[in-house]
């Protein structure tokens, strides 16, 4: 018991940084624990390839939200970031939800502190609040409805045209949606550092080398990147586009983790080129450091000790669930 208690303490306080698994077949052990504990593994497209390949459910935020809501397991292991695991707990509160690394956060969610948003909302009491799912449970609880990049257009169109809208927390997605819908929304000034890292000049130079390549981008990217894109869409929409479009080369402006699933879907038939970023470093593509905090070892330890666990108050769960349910009701 003492050894287990010490392990649990290290898991909670360090995100497994002090624990090492020696000579373990991690994949085999994860599969064993999955059966033994009646667990399901949910993974986002931005996870490391080896985690994507292990997932019971692999997808974007909307797909994983539906998967979490419908899960009939004893434990959900969410290989993603904190707000995603929170959403799973909100949608399925009777199931234990664990996250491989509790420090796997989100720059976009962090850009919208609940205290500041509370004051912002008070100053605009007549506005209908639409929050992008990349936000904390507290922000969800203050929202009228949640959206993802996959369904944001539908969500906005469901709001009466005479009702003023607050859109939070992503300003780039909000500005893109204003142009697409013609709605004049009040937008919170938040952003994702991953999608703001792309360099327009470097993409232009890259396109000169690959003149036949189509540029595809996630709407969280900055406006000047979206202007040069041949196609703009959610993570899943980008994945579908490279499969169905007849072009043979694509410059992909979103988190580089999606390239793994894209390559599997196209079977080497097309060329995928990660969009370059501003910084001069060894990685020419944009990666989310938070997403990459989850590793196979952490996934194994998380399942073994069932920690770190996502814990939310019943009151917060109830308040945050209503706007998510409203989103899921819109097909």
N, C-alpha and C positions, 0 to 999 in steps of 0.2 A: 504493500500500500504506500509506503514512504517513497519508493522509487516512482510509482505512478503519479503521486502528488507532485513530486519534483518535476516530472516530465510535463504535467499539465501546466504548472507554473511557467515553465520555460516556453511552452507553446503559446500561452496567453500573452506573455510579456515580450517575447522576442520574435514571434512569428516563425518559430522553428530554427532561428539562426544558430542556436547552440547545439542542435541535434543533428547527428549524421547517421545514415543507415549504411552499414558496411556490407558489401557483397550480397546485396539483396536483389532478387529479380523483382523490381518494383512493379512492372506491368502485371506479372503473375500475382503478386501480393495484392495489388489494387483490385484485380478481378476476383480474387478470393474474398476479400473484405466486402466487395460489392454484394456478393451472394450471401455471405454470412450475416451481414448487417441489413440486408434488404434495402440497399441504398441505390439511388440513381445519381448519375453524374451529369450535370448540365455544364456546358462549356460554350463560351463565346468564340466567334471566329477570330478574335484577336489573341487568343491563347497560343502558347507554343504548339507546334505541330503534333508532338507526341501526346499532348493532353487532348487536343482536338480528336485525335484518332481513337482515344479511349472513351469518349463521351457517349452516353446513352442518347443525349439530345444535344445537337450542335446547331447554333443559329445566332440570329440577331436578338436584340432586346425584346421585340414583340413576340417572336417565336418562343423564346425562353420563358417569357412571362406566362404564356398560355401553357407551356409544358409544366411549369412550376405549379400553376393553379390546378392542373389535372393529375399531378403526380399521386400515386397510391403506394408510396414507399414509407419506410420508417425514418429515412434520412435523405435529405437533399444535399448533395455535395456540389457547391456552386463554384466552378472554375471560371471566375470572372473578377469583377471588382465589387467593392462594398455595397454600392447602391443596388446592384443586381441581386445580391444575396438578400438584402433587406426587402426588396420587392418580392422575392420568393417567399420569405417569411410572412409578409403581409398577406399574400394570396393564399397561403397554406399554413396558417398559424399552428396547427396541431402537429405538424411534422418538424422534426429537428432540422435546422438548416446550418450548415457549416461552410466556412470559407478557408481555403488552404493558407492564406496569409491575411491576417486581419488588417495589415497595413496597406493592402491593395486598395487604394482609394481612387479618386477621380478628380482631375484638375477642374473639370467643368462643374461638378457638384460642389467642389470647394469654393468656386467663384460666386456662389449664391448662399451666403450665411443666413440661417433662419432668422436671426435677430434683425438683420438689415432688411430682409424681405418682408418681415412683419410690418415694419414702418413704411416700406414702399407700398404695400397693399393698403394700409390704413389711409394713405394719401390719395388713393384712387378707389374708393369704396364701391363705385358702381361698375367696376370692370370685372369681366369674366376671366378667370385665371386659367390659362392653359400652360401646363408645365411639361417640358420634355422629360422623359423618363430618367435621364441622366441627372438626377438630383436626389437629395437626401429624403428620408421618410418624413422629416419635419416639413420640408417644402411640399411634398406630395399632399400632406395633411392640410395645407393651406390652399390647395388648388381645387378648382371646380372639375377639371378633367385632366388626364395625363395623355401624352401622345408619344409616339416614337417617330423616327424619320421615315418609317414605312407607311404610317397612317396619318401623319400630321395634316396633310391636305384635306382628308376626309373629316378629321376632327374640327378643323377651322370652318369648313363648309357646313358643319352641323350646328354652328352657333348662329343665332339670328343676326342678320346683317346690321340691325340697329343697336346691337349690344357691343359696347367697347371691350376690347380684349387686352389683357396683359399676357405677354408671352415670355416665359422664363425657362432655363437660364441662359440659353445659347443665342447670342446676338447674330451670329452668322446664319444659323438655321432660321431664326426669326426674320431677318431681312430677306432671305431667299423666299420664305413663305409669303411675305407681304407682296413681293413682286409676282409670285405665282397666283395668288388669290385676289389681289387688289384690295385686301383689307388693311386698314391703317391701324396697326397694333402698337401698343406701348411695350417696348422690348427691354428686358433686363440686360445689363452690360456684363455678360459672362461669356466665356469661350473655352474651347478645348485646345490645350497647348499642342496636342498631336496634330490636329487638323489645321492649326495656324502656322505650323512649321514649314509648310511647303514654300519653295522659292519659285516665283513666277519666272524670273530670269533664267534659272537653271532648267525649268521645264521647257521654256522656249528653246534654249540651246540643245536640250535633249531631243526635242521634236525635230530640230534641224538634222540630227543624226538619224532619226526615225520618222521621216516625213509622212509615211503612210499610217503611222500609229494614231489611233483615236485616244483622246484624253478623256478619262472618266473620273468623276470626283464625287465625294460625299458632300452633302449640303452644309455640313459643319465647317467646311473650308471657307477661307476668306473670299470676298466678292470678286477680287481680281483673278483668283484661281477659277472660280465658277464661270467667269466670262469667257475663258478660253476653252472650257470643257465642251466636248461633243455630247456628253451625256452626264446628267446629274441624278444621283439616286442614293437610296439607303444602302447599307451593306449588302443586304440580300438582293436588292435591285441591281447593284453593280455585279454581283456574282451571276445573276441570271443574264445580264446584258452580254458579258463576255462569252457566254455559252451560245446565245441565240444570234448575235450579230455576226455578219459574214466577214467582217474585217479580221485580219490575221495578226495585228499588233495593237496593244493597248498600253498606254501610260496610266497607271493606276494611282490616283491621289486619295488614298485613305490609309488607315493603319495597315502595315505590311503583313500582319498575321493572316489577312484574307487571302493572300496569294497562295497559301498552302491548299485551301479548298478549291480555289479557282483552278489551280494546276491539275488537281484531281479530276475536276469536272470536264476540262477541255482535252485531257489525255495527250498533252504535248502537241496538239494540233495548232496552237496559237502561241504568240510570244507575249509575255506579261512583263512590263517594265515598271518597277516602283518609282513613283514621282520623287524627285530629289528635294532635299530640305535645305534650309538656309545655312545651318551650321556645318563647319568643316570637321567631320569626324570619320570614324571608320565605317559607320553605317550610312549609306547613301539614301536610305529610306526613312520614313517616319514610323517610329515604334512607340507604343505606350509603355513606359517603364512600370507603371502600376500593374498593367495586365501581365507583364512578363515577370512579376514577382512570384507568381505561382509556378511551381516546378513539380516534376513527378514525385520527388522526395517529399515535398510539402503536402502534396495530394495524398500520398500514402500515409503520412503521419496524421494528417487531418482525419482520415477515415479510421485509422487505428484507435486514436484517442477521442474521436468525435469532438474535436476542438480545433480552432476557435469557433464557438457557437454564436450565431446571430440571435440576440435577445432584444426584444422590443416590448414596451408596455402594451397592455391590452387596449388602452385608450388610444395610443398612437396608431396601433394596427387598425382599429375601427375607423379612425379619421382618415388615414391614408388609403384605406382599401376602397372607399366609396368612389373617389375619382378614377382609380385604376379600373374598377368594375365598369364605370361609364365608358371608358376607352374600349374595354374588351367587348362591350355590347355592340359597338359599331363595327360592322363587318366590312 
